[in-house]
């Protein structure tokens, strides 16, 4: 599924570690990898700008 997405890809070990740490900490939302963390921060600051940016990746 992730073959068409550009690098950097998050190593599976990092995803597992972040997910398990979230369970230990009682956190419901997990954003493994630097890109996901940055996207979440941007969504919290300006969701409309992120929406417009993501729309540029859609076909048509």
C-alpha positions as CSV (number, residue, x, y, z in Angstrom):
1,X,0.0,0.0,0.0
2,X,2.8,2.4,0.8
3,X,4.8,1.7,-2.3
4,X,3.4,4.8,-4.1
5,X,4.2,7.2,-1.2
6,X,7.6,9.0,-1.2
7,X,10.3,8.3,1.3
8,X,11.0,8.6,4.2
9,X,9.0,5.6,5.4
10,X,8.7,4.9,9.1
11,X,10.4,1.6,10.1
12,X,7.9,-0.9,11.4
13,X,9.9,-1.1,14.7
14,X,9.3,2.6,15.3
15,X,5.5,2.2,14.6
16,X,5.3,-0.7,17.1
17,X,7.3,1.2,19.7
18,X,5.2,4.3,19.4
19,X,2.0,2.3,19.5
20,X,3.0,0.3,22.5
21,X,4.2,3.4,24.4
22,X,0.9,5.0,23.7
23,X,-0.9,2.0,25.2
24,X,1.3,2.2,28.3
25,X,0.7,6.0,28.5
26,X,-3.0,5.7,27.9
27,X,-2.8,7.9,24.7
28,X,-5.5,7.2,22.1
29,X,-4.0,8.9,19.1
30,X,-0.5,7.9,17.8
31,X,1.5,9.6,15.1
32,X,4.6,7.5,14.4
33,X,7.3,9.1,12.4
34,X,8.3,12.7,12.0
35,X,6.1,13.4,9.0
36,X,3.0,12.2,10.9
37,X,3.9,14.3,13.9
38,X,4.4,17.4,11.8
39,X,1.1,16.9,10.0
40,X,-0.7,16.5,13.3
41,X,0.8,19.7,14.6
42,X,-0.2,21.5,11.4
43,X,-3.7,20.1,11.6
44,X,-4.0,21.5,15.1
45,X,-2.8,25.0,14.0
46,X,-4.5,25.4,10.6
47,X,-6.7,22.5,9.4
48,X,-7.9,24.3,6.3
49,X,-4.4,24.9,5.1
50,X,-3.6,21.2,5.5
51,X,-6.8,20.3,3.7
52,X,-5.8,22.4,0.7
53,X,-2.3,20.9,0.7
54,X,-3.6,17.4,0.8
55,X,-6.1,18.2,-2.0
56,X,-3.2,18.9,-4.3
57,X,-2.3,15.2,-4.2
58,X,-5.8,14.1,-5.4
59,X,-6.3,13.2,-9.0
60,X,-8.7,15.1,-11.2
